[in-house]
């Protein structure tokens, strides 16, 4: 996972500040959900069967949501401040619960969590 997809890291007053883009993270969430559904369709359609001529179909599956969450937790582990930008993208209930779980863990470790309003 490329953290530049939804994290912006910087130092301000000797604090490690991480800006988390909810829009970009939500897009990765939807992509992961779509990738899981596509993999299930491939299995039931028999697309994983052996091929005999030509090139096999390209399977470029995105990482699962569990992998994305694990990587997000690891990236945020050293942060002193997490600024949550574009939080209007947290409308999906399942996505909101997952993200609130991560942010709750950060608050439990005394990481400052700020909601940044869009201009």
N, C-alpha and C positions, 0 to 999 in steps of 0.2 A: 504494500500500500504506500502511496506517495503522500506523505503528510502535507505537502504543499497544496493538495487538493482541497483541504478545508481547515488547515491550521496556519496561522501566521505567528511566528515566534520572534520576540524581541526582548531587550532588557531595558527597563526604565527604573532609575534610582536603585540599582543593584538588585532589582526584583526580576524574576523571569516571568514575563507577561505573555500569555498565549491567547490569541484571538481565534475563536472557534466560529466558523461560518455555518450556521444551521441550514442555509440553503444548499450549500455544497454537500454537507453531510447527509441531508435528506435525499439528495439525488443519488448518493452512493447507497443509501438505505433502499431506495426503490430499485436501483440497479441490482443489488444483492437479492432482493425478493424476486425480481424477474428472472435472474440467473438460476435460482433454485427451481422456479416453475419450469423453465426451459429444460433443465436437466431431467426433471421428472417426465416431461413430454418426450424427450429423447429416449428414455428408458422404455416407456410404454410403446413408442412407435418402432422400436427396434433399430434405431439409428446407430447404436453402438455395435451392431453386428459387423462381422468381418467384411471388408471390401476387397474386391478382386481386380479392379482396373481403375486407373485414374488415381487421383489424390483423395484421401479421406476428407470428410467434411471438416471445416475449421471449427474447433470447439474452443472458444475464447470466453470461458466462464469467469465472471467477476468473482472476487472473494466473497465468502459468505458474510452475513451480518455479524455472526459470532467472531469471525476473524477481524472484521473492522472494529468491533467493540474492544476486543483484546488489544489491538494496536493503538486505538484511541486512548485507552487507559494507560498504556505504557508511555505514550507521548506526553500525556498530561501529568504523569507521576512527579516530575520535577518542577512543576509550575508553582509559582507563588500567587499569581493572579490569572484567572481565566475570564476573558471577556467574551460573552455569548452574543454574537451579532446575528442580525436577521432572524430574531426569535419568533417572528410571525410565521415561520415555516414549521413550527412545532404544533401544527394543527392536527396531524394524524395521531390518534390516541396511542397506538402501539409504539410509534416513534417517540412520542412524548414520554411515555413510561420508561423506555430504555434510556433516553437521554437524562431524565430526572434521576434515574438510578446512578448513572455515572457522576452527575453533578452533586448528588447527595453524598457519594463516597468522598468527593473532593472537599466538600464542606466539613465532613467528619474529620478530615486531616488538616483542618484550619486553612484551606486554600480559599482565597477570596474569589467569589463568583459574582461577576457583574453582568447585568443585562444591558447591552448597548442599544440605544434607540437609533433607528435609521433617520437620517436628516430629511 
